[in-house]
Amino acid sequence: RGREAIAEFLRVGPMGRGSRWRLVPTRANGQLAFAHYVWFEERGAFGAHAINVLTLDGDRISEITVFLDPEPFARFGLPDELTDEGQAGS
């Protein structure tokens, strides 16, 4: 909870040294959301990882709900993979 805890989590986890990922903006039930893709070296592409839904309170994020499952990507009209350039893979 709180800014410091979230910053530390991001620093050692998703934004840690050597991690590669991409976010693609989307919407979920009218709320701002992001499709989260992580790099898979063996596939040479970013693969679907999670949907992150933001709840806003004015201009601040009050809650982040994460769905750690690539299955909903198709329902959002999102690709399963992105190339290194961030484009949908084949």
A tleap script that builds the chain and sets N, CA, C and O, in Angstrom:
source leaprc.protein.ff14SB
mol = sequence {
  NARG GLY ARG GLU ALA ILE ALA GLU PHE LEU
  ARG VAL GLY PRO MET GLY ARG GLY SER ARG
  TRP ARG LEU VAL PRO THR ARG ALA ASN GLY
  GLN LEU ALA PHE ALA HIE TYR VAL TRP PHE
  GLU GLU ARG GLY ALA PHE GLY ALA HIE ALA
  ILE ASN VAL LEU THR LEU ASP GLY ASP ARG
  ILE SER GLU ILE THR VAL PHE LEU ASP PRO
  GLU PRO PHE ALA ARG PHE GLY LEU PRO ASP
  GLU LEU THR ASP GLU GLY GLN ALA GLY CSER
}
set mol.1.N position { 0.829 -1.190 0.000 }
set mol.1.CA position { 0.000 0.000 0.000 }
set mol.1.C position { 0.868 1.245 0.000 }
set mol.1.O position { 1.906 1.306 0.659 }
set mol.2.N position { 0.419 2.230 -0.751 }
set mol.2.CA position { 1.116 3.505 -0.762 }
set mol.2.C position { 2.144 3.628 -1.866 }
set mol.2.O position { 2.578 2.644 -2.464 }
set mol.3.N position { 2.514 4.866 -2.111 }
set mol.3.CA position { 3.456 5.170 -3.191 }
set mol.3.C position { 4.794 4.468 -3.048 }
set mol.3.O position { 5.306 3.896 -4.010 }
set mol.4.N position { 5.361 4.510 -1.855 }
set mol.4.CA position { 6.690 3.929 -1.651 }
set mol.4.C position { 6.676 2.420 -1.889 }
set mol.4.O position { 7.588 1.879 -2.514 }
set mol.5.N position { 5.650 1.748 -1.395 }
set mol.5.CA position { 5.555 0.297 -1.575 }
set mol.5.C position { 5.392 -0.062 -3.053 }
set mol.5.O position { 6.004 -1.016 -3.534 }
set mol.6.N position { 4.578 0.693 -3.760 }
set mol.6.CA position { 4.374 0.417 -5.186 }
set mol.6.C position { 5.641 0.707 -5.972 }
set mol.6.O position { 6.010 -0.063 -6.858 }
set mol.7.N position { 6.319 1.821 -5.654 }
set mol.7.CA position { 7.571 2.151 -6.344 }
set mol.7.C position { 8.614 1.059 -6.142 }
set mol.7.O position { 9.306 0.687 -7.090 }
set mol.8.N position { 8.739 0.540 -4.923 }
set mol.8.CA position { 9.699 -0.522 -4.646 }
set mol.8.C position { 9.336 -1.803 -5.394 }
set mol.8.O position { 10.208 -2.456 -5.968 }
set mol.9.N position { 8.060 -2.161 -5.390 }
set mol.9.CA position { 7.616 -3.346 -6.127 }
set mol.9.C position { 7.972 -3.226 -7.611 }
set mol.9.O position { 8.502 -4.169 -8.199 }
set mol.10.N position { 7.682 -2.073 -8.216 }
set mol.10.CA position { 7.980 -1.876 -9.633 }
set mol.10.C position { 9.481 -1.910 -9.903 }
set mol.10.O position { 9.920 -2.454 -10.916 }
set mol.11.N position { 10.267 -1.328 -8.997 }
set mol.11.CA position { 11.716 -1.274 -9.186 }
set mol.11.C position { 12.350 -2.661 -9.182 }
set mol.11.O position { 13.241 -2.930 -9.988 }
set mol.12.N position { 11.911 -3.537 -8.299 }
set mol.12.CA position { 12.520 -4.866 -8.216 }
set mol.12.C position { 11.780 -5.904 -9.047 }
set mol.12.O position { 12.313 -6.986 -9.289 }
set mol.13.N position { 10.564 -5.599 -9.489 }
set mol.13.CA position { 9.753 -6.542 -10.260 }
set mol.13.C position { 9.642 -6.143 -11.718 }
set mol.13.O position { 10.605 -6.254 -12.477 }
set mol.14.N position { 8.466 -5.679 -12.105 }
set mol.14.CA position { 8.198 -5.421 -13.520 }
set mol.14.C position { 9.141 -4.435 -14.191 }
set mol.14.O position { 9.389 -4.553 -15.391 }
set mol.15.N position { 9.670 -3.469 -13.457 }
set mol.15.CA position { 10.568 -2.483 -14.061 }
set mol.15.C position { 12.017 -2.724 -13.660 }
set mol.15.O position { 12.874 -1.855 -13.821 }
set mol.16.N position { 12.277 -3.921 -13.135 }
set mol.16.CA position { 13.629 -4.269 -12.710 }
set mol.16.C position { 14.586 -4.368 -13.887 }
set mol.16.O position { 14.178 -4.488 -15.042 }
set mol.17.N position { 15.844 -4.313 -13.564 }
set mol.17.CA position { 16.893 -4.377 -14.580 }
set mol.17.C position { 16.750 -5.639 -15.427 }
set mol.17.O position { 16.577 -6.739 -14.902 }
set mol.18.N position { 16.823 -5.465 -16.723 }
set mol.18.CA position { 16.763 -6.591 -17.639 }
set mol.18.C position { 15.369 -7.007 -18.076 }
set mol.18.O position { 15.231 -7.803 -19.004 }
set mol.19.N position { 14.335 -6.487 -17.430 }
set mol.19.CA position { 12.985 -6.871 -17.852 }
set mol.19.C position { 12.582 -6.057 -19.075 }
set mol.19.O position { 12.938 -4.886 -19.206 }
set mol.20.N position { 11.855 -6.682 -19.942 }
set mol.20.CA position { 11.339 -6.021 -21.145 }
set mol.20.C position { 9.854 -6.266 -21.202 }
set mol.20.O position { 9.399 -7.403 -21.077 }
set mol.21.N position { 9.093 -5.205 -21.391 }
set mol.21.CA position { 7.648 -5.322 -21.446 }
set mol.21.C position { 7.066 -4.172 -22.248 }
set mol.21.O position { 7.737 -3.173 -22.510 }
set mol.22.N position { 5.816 -4.329 -22.629 }
set mol.22.CA position { 5.088 -3.303 -23.364 }
set mol.22.C position { 3.689 -3.193 -22.764 }
set mol.22.O position { 3.112 -4.183 -22.314 }
set mol.23.N position { 3.156 -1.972 -22.767 }
set mol.23.CA position { 1.777 -1.729 -22.356 }
set mol.23.C position { 1.012 -1.177 -23.548 }
set mol.23.O position { 1.523 -0.333 -24.285 }
set mol.24.N position { -0.203 -1.651 -23.737 }
set mol.24.CA position { -1.081 -1.179 -24.804 }
set mol.24.C position { -2.355 -0.659 -24.137 }
set mol.24.O position { -3.041 -1.415 -23.450 }
set mol.25.N position { -2.682 0.631 -24.333 }
set mol.25.CA position { -3.885 1.174 -23.681 }
set mol.25.C position { -5.155 0.541 -24.211 }
set mol.25.O position { -5.268 0.239 -25.399 }
set mol.26.N position { -6.111 0.342 -23.311 }
set mol.26.CA position { -7.423 -0.204 -23.655 }
set mol.26.C position { -8.417 0.302 -22.612 }
set mol.26.O position { -8.064 1.150 -21.793 }
set mol.27.N position { -9.631 -0.192 -22.627 }
set mol.27.CA position { -10.650 0.165 -21.635 }
set mol.27.C position { -11.297 -1.117 -21.141 }
set mol.27.O position { -11.417 -2.093 -21.882 }
set mol.28.N position { -11.716 -1.102 -19.873 }
set mol.28.CA position { -12.416 -2.242 -19.277 }
set mol.28.C position { -13.585 -1.682 -18.465 }
set mol.28.O position { -13.376 -0.980 -17.476 }
set mol.29.N position { -14.803 -1.990 -18.881 }
set mol.29.CA position { -15.995 -1.462 -18.207 }
set mol.29.C position { -15.935 0.052 -18.053 }
set mol.29.O position { -16.319 0.595 -17.017 }
set mol.30.N position { -15.452 0.725 -19.084 }
set mol.30.CA position { -15.376 2.186 -19.077 }
set mol.30.C position { -14.182 2.750 -18.339 }
set mol.30.O position { -13.997 3.967 -18.313 }
set mol.31.N position { -13.365 1.896 -17.735 }
set mol.31.CA position { -12.204 2.356 -16.989 }
set mol.31.C position { -10.945 2.231 -17.830 }
set mol.31.O position { -10.847 1.373 -18.708 }
set mol.32.N position { -9.981 3.104 -17.546 }
set mol.32.CA position { -8.685 3.033 -18.197 }
set mol.32.C position { -8.027 1.709 -17.840 }
set mol.32.O position { -8.038 1.292 -16.682 }
set mol.33.N position { -7.454 1.051 -18.845 }
set mol.33.CA position { -6.788 -0.233 -18.624 }
set mol.33.C position { -5.612 -0.345 -19.583 }
set mol.33.O position { -5.510 0.395 -20.561 }
set mol.34.N position { -4.733 -1.284 -19.281 }
set mol.34.CA position { -3.576 -1.545 -20.123 }
set mol.34.C position { -3.403 -3.041 -20.276 }
set mol.34.O position { -3.517 -3.799 -19.313 }
set mol.35.N position { -3.125 -3.454 -21.514 }
set mol.35.CA position { -2.710 -4.832 -21.766 }
set mol.35.C position { -1.208 -4.861 -21.499 }
set mol.35.O position { -0.470 -4.015 -22.005 }
set mol.36.N position { -0.760 -5.817 -20.718 }
set mol.36.CA position { 0.641 -5.926 -20.331 }
set mol.36.C position { 1.248 -7.133 -21.045 }
set mol.36.O position { 0.781 -8.263 -20.899 }
set mol.37.N position { 2.292 -6.867 -21.814 }
set mol.37.CA position { 3.006 -7.904 -22.554 }
set mol.37.C position { 4.428 -8.011 -22.006 }
set mol.37.O position { 5.058 -6.992 -21.720 }
set mol.38.N position { 4.936 -9.226 -21.858 }
set mol.38.CA position { 6.315 -9.451 -21.409 }
set mol.38.C position { 7.115 -10.135 -22.524 }
set mol.38.O position { 6.567 -10.865 -23.350 }
set mol.39.N position { 8.419 -9.878 -22.519 }
set mol.39.CA position { 9.306 -10.406 -23.551 }
set mol.39.C position { 9.609 -11.884 -23.325 }
set mol.39.O position { 9.972 -12.299 -22.224 }
set mol.40.N position { 9.452 -12.671 -24.394 }
set mol.40.CA position { 9.818 -14.080 -24.399 }
set mol.40.C position { 10.931 -14.253 -25.418 }
set mol.40.O position { 10.687 -14.254 -26.624 }
set mol.41.N position { 12.142 -14.398 -24.931 }
set mol.41.CA position { 13.317 -14.500 -25.802 }
set mol.41.C position { 13.171 -15.644 -26.804 }
set mol.41.O position { 13.485 -15.491 -27.984 }
set mol.42.N position { 12.688 -16.801 -26.319 }
set mol.42.CA position { 12.585 -17.975 -27.193 }
set mol.42.C position { 11.603 -17.772 -28.337 }
set mol.42.O position { 11.743 -18.401 -29.386 }
set mol.43.N position { 10.610 -16.903 -28.154 }
set mol.43.CA position { 9.636 -16.608 -29.216 }
set mol.43.C position { 10.024 -15.367 -30.008 }
set mol.43.O position { 9.492 -15.124 -31.091 }
set mol.44.N position { 10.949 -14.585 -29.471 }
set mol.44.CA position { 11.350 -13.346 -30.135 }
set mol.44.C position { 10.210 -12.350 -30.214 }
set mol.44.O position { 10.096 -11.590 -31.176 }
set mol.45.N position { 9.354 -12.362 -29.178 }
set mol.45.CA position { 8.173 -11.490 -29.190 }
set mol.45.C position { 7.715 -11.221 -27.760 }
set mol.45.O position { 8.103 -11.915 -26.820 }
set mol.46.N position { 6.890 -10.205 -27.626 }
set mol.46.CA position { 6.238 -9.909 -26.356 }
set mol.46.C position { 4.939 -10.705 -26.315 }
set mol.46.O position { 4.127 -10.609 -27.236 }
set mol.47.N position { 4.734 -11.482 -25.267 }
set mol.47.CA position { 3.546 -12.308 -25.131 }
set mol.47.C position { 2.561 -11.726 -24.127 }
set mol.47.O position { 2.953 -11.069 -23.162 }
set mol.48.N position { 1.280 -11.976 -24.365 }
set mol.48.CA position { 0.213 -11.518 -23.480 }
set mol.48.C position { 0.470 -12.012 -22.069 }
set mol.48.O position { 0.791 -13.182 -21.861 }
set mol.49.N position { 0.330 -11.116 -21.097 }
set mol.49.CA position { 0.610 -11.471 -19.704 }
set mol.49.C position { -0.548 -11.124 -18.768 }
set mol.49.O position { -0.983 -11.969 -17.987 }
set mol.50.N position { -1.047 -9.893 -18.838 }
set mol.50.CA position { -2.063 -9.457 -17.881 }
set mol.50.C position { -2.834 -8.260 -18.420 }
set mol.50.O position { -2.373 -7.551 -19.315 }
set mol.51.N position { -4.010 -8.054 -17.857 }
set mol.51.CA position { -4.782 -6.836 -18.091 }
set mol.51.C position { -4.771 -6.074 -16.765 }
set mol.51.O position { -5.149 -6.619 -15.728 }
set mol.52.N position { -4.336 -4.813 -16.803 }
set mol.52.CA position { -4.269 -3.948 -15.629 }
set mol.52.C position { -5.354 -2.886 -15.746 }
set mol.52.O position { -5.335 -2.082 -16.678 }
set mol.53.N position { -6.296 -2.874 -14.812 }
set mol.53.CA position { -7.407 -1.920 -14.824 }
set mol.53.C position { -7.168 -0.883 -13.730 }
set mol.53.O position { -6.957 -1.234 -12.569 }
set mol.54.N position { -7.204 0.400 -14.107 }
set mol.54.CA position { -6.960 1.482 -13.161 }
set mol.54.C position { -8.280 2.100 -12.713 }
set mol.54.O position { -9.152 2.391 -13.531 }
set mol.55.N position { -8.413 2.296 -11.413 }
set mol.55.CA position { -9.529 3.058 -10.859 }
set mol.55.C position { -8.965 4.419 -10.480 }
set mol.55.O position { -8.008 4.510 -9.711 }
set mol.56.N position { -9.551 5.462 -11.014 }
set mol.56.CA position { -9.049 6.813 -10.783 }
set mol.56.C position { -9.897 7.542 -9.757 }
set mol.56.O position { -11.110 7.352 -9.670 }
set mol.57.N position { -9.223 8.384 -8.983 }
set mol.57.CA position { -9.865 9.293 -8.042 }
set mol.57.C position { -9.331 10.672 -8.400 }
set mol.57.O position { -8.279 11.090 -7.917 }
set mol.58.N position { -10.077 11.372 -9.256 }
set mol.58.CA position { -9.571 12.631 -9.798 }
set mol.58.C position { -8.423 12.332 -10.736 }
set mol.58.O position { -8.567 11.554 -11.679 }
set mol.59.N position { -7.271 12.956 -10.476 }
set mol.59.CA position { -6.102 12.736 -11.330 }
set mol.59.C position { -5.123 11.720 -10.735 }
set mol.59.O position { -3.973 11.640 -11.168 }
set mol.60.N position { -5.571 10.951 -9.754 }
set mol.60.CA position { -4.716 9.954 -9.100 }
set mol.60.C position { -5.272 8.542 -9.267 }
set mol.60.O position { -6.480 8.337 -9.386 }
set mol.61.N position { -4.373 7.598 -9.273 }
set mol.61.CA position { -4.762 6.187 -9.302 }
set mol.61.C position { -5.087 5.775 -7.880 }
set mol.61.O position { -4.242 5.885 -6.991 }
set mol.62.N position { -6.302 5.303 -7.659 }
set mol.62.CA position { -6.679 4.865 -6.318 }
set mol.62.C position { -6.619 3.345 -6.170 }
set mol.62.O position { -6.528 2.825 -5.058 }
set mol.63.N position { -6.672 2.640 -7.300 }
set mol.63.CA position { -6.649 1.175 -7.239 }
set mol.63.C position { -6.186 0.636 -8.580 }
set mol.63.O position { -6.479 1.204 -9.632 }
set mol.64.N position { -5.461 -0.468 -8.526 }
set mol.64.CA position { -5.056 -1.198 -9.729 }
set mol.64.C position { -5.522 -2.632 -9.556 }
set mol.64.O position { -5.137 -3.308 -8.602 }
set mol.65.N position { -6.354 -3.092 -10.482 }
set mol.65.CA position { -6.809 -4.479 -10.472 }
set mol.65.C position { -6.122 -5.179 -11.632 }
set mol.65.O position { -6.216 -4.737 -12.777 }
set mol.66.N position { -5.435 -6.268 -11.335 }
set mol.66.CA position { -4.655 -6.975 -12.344 }
set mol.66.C position { -5.254 -8.363 -12.564 }
set mol.66.O position { -5.503 -9.110 -11.619 }
set mol.67.N position { -5.476 -8.681 -13.829 }
set mol.67.CA position { -5.950 -10.004 -14.228 }
set mol.67.C position { -4.774 -10.715 -14.880 }
set mol.67.O position { -4.466 -10.476 -16.048 }
set mol.68.N position { -4.113 -11.596 -14.117 }
set mol.68.CA position { -2.917 -12.296 -14.582 }
set mol.68.C position { -3.297 -13.522 -15.399 }
set mol.68.O position { -3.094 -14.661 -14.979 }
set mol.69.N position { -3.850 -13.263 -16.566 }
set mol.69.CA position { -4.309 -14.343 -17.425 }
set mol.69.C position { -4.370 -13.796 -18.849 }
set mol.69.O position { -5.052 -12.799 -19.087 }
set mol.70.N position { -3.688 -14.409 -19.784 }
set mol.70.CA position { -3.741 -13.914 -21.159 }
set mol.70.C position { -5.060 -14.220 -21.880 }
set mol.70.O position { -5.309 -13.680 -22.957 }
set mol.71.N position { -5.897 -15.069 -21.305 }
set mol.71.CA position { -7.144 -15.483 -21.967 }
set mol.71.C position { -8.054 -14.309 -22.342 }
set mol.71.O position { -8.623 -14.335 -23.434 }
set mol.72.N position { -8.225 -13.286 -21.506 }
set mol.72.CA position { -9.147 -12.194 -21.882 }
set mol.72.C position { -8.668 -11.311 -23.027 }
set mol.72.O position { -9.456 -10.515 -23.537 }
set mol.73.N position { -7.413 -11.416 -23.454 }
set mol.73.CA position { -6.900 -10.551 -24.506 }
set mol.73.C position { -7.773 -10.603 -25.756 }
set mol.73.O position { -8.058 -9.563 -26.350 }
set mol.74.N position { -8.193 -11.776 -26.157 }
set mol.74.CA position { -9.029 -11.921 -27.359 }
set mol.74.C position { -10.344 -11.169 -27.200 }
set mol.74.O position { -10.817 -10.544 -28.150 }
set mol.75.N position { -10.941 -11.223 -26.011 }
set mol.75.CA position { -12.207 -10.508 -25.787 }
set mol.75.C position { -12.035 -8.995 -25.854 }
set mol.75.O position { -12.991 -8.274 -26.139 }
set mol.76.N position { -10.828 -8.513 -25.595 }
set mol.76.CA position { -10.522 -7.085 -25.704 }
set mol.76.C position { -10.087 -6.706 -27.117 }
set mol.76.O position { -9.800 -5.541 -27.391 }
set mol.77.N position { -10.038 -7.700 -28.017 }
set mol.77.CA position { -9.586 -7.442 -29.383 }
set mol.77.C position { -8.090 -7.197 -29.457 }
set mol.77.O position { -7.611 -6.512 -30.361 }
set mol.78.N position { -7.344 -7.761 -28.500 }
set mol.78.CA position { -5.894 -7.569 -28.419 }
set mol.78.C position { -5.160 -8.798 -28.927 }
set mol.78.O position { -5.633 -9.920 -28.750 }
set mol.79.N position { -4.006 -8.597 -29.557 }
set mol.79.CA position { -3.241 -9.741 -30.057 }
set mol.79.C position { -2.587 -10.524 -28.926 }
set mol.79.O position { -2.381 -10.000 -27.831 }
set mol.80.N position { -2.264 -11.785 -29.203 }
set mol.80.CA position { -1.553 -12.637 -28.237 }
set mol.80.C position { -0.082 -12.261 -28.128 }
set mol.80.O position { 0.552 -12.494 -27.099 }
set mol.81.N position { 0.460 -11.674 -29.202 }
set mol.81.CA position { 1.881 -11.326 -29.244 }
set mol.81.C position { 2.079 -9.974 -29.897 }
set mol.81.O position { 1.269 -9.528 -30.709 }
set mol.82.N position { 3.188 -9.324 -29.520 }
set mol.82.CA position { 3.667 -8.116 -30.190 }
set mol.82.C position { 5.096 -8.382 -30.617 }
set mol.82.O position { 5.844 -9.063 -29.915 }
set mol.83.N position { 5.475 -7.848 -31.763 }
set mol.83.CA position { 6.874 -7.986 -32.203 }
set mol.83.C position { 7.735 -7.045 -31.380 }
set mol.83.O position { 7.220 -6.290 -30.555 }
set mol.84.N position { 9.020 -7.084 -31.594 }
set mol.84.CA position { 9.960 -6.232 -30.868 }
set mol.84.C position { 9.650 -4.755 -31.082 }
set mol.84.O position { 9.961 -3.931 -30.221 }
set mol.85.N position { 9.056 -4.413 -32.191 }
set mol.85.CA position { 8.697 -3.027 -32.485 }
set mol.85.C position { 7.369 -2.630 -31.852 }
set mol.85.O position { 6.938 -1.485 -31.988 }
set mol.86.N position { 6.711 -3.568 -31.158 }
set mol.86.CA position { 5.453 -3.272 -30.500 }
set mol.86.C position { 4.232 -3.510 -31.363 }
set mol.86.O position { 3.115 -3.182 -30.964 }
set mol.87.N position { 4.431 -4.077 -32.541 }
set mol.87.CA position { 3.312 -4.354 -33.453 }
set mol.87.C position { 2.784 -5.766 -33.227 }
set mol.87.O position { 3.492 -6.634 -32.716 }
set mol.88.N position { 1.558 -5.976 -33.608 }
set mol.88.CA position { 0.956 -7.305 -33.474 }
set mol.88.C position { 1.766 -8.307 -34.282 }
set mol.88.O position { 2.147 -8.049 -35.423 }
set mol.89.N position { 2.019 -9.452 -33.669 }
set mol.89.CA position { 2.758 -10.514 -34.344 }
set mol.89.C position { 1.844 -11.341 -35.233 }
set mol.89.O position { 0.622 -11.198 -35.188 }
set mol.90.N position { 2.442 -12.203 -36.038 }
set mol.90.CA position { 1.641 -13.041 -36.936 }
set mol.90.C position { 1.231 -14.325 -36.269 }
set mol.90.O position { 0.552 -15.150 -36.881 }
savepdb mol mol.pdb
quit
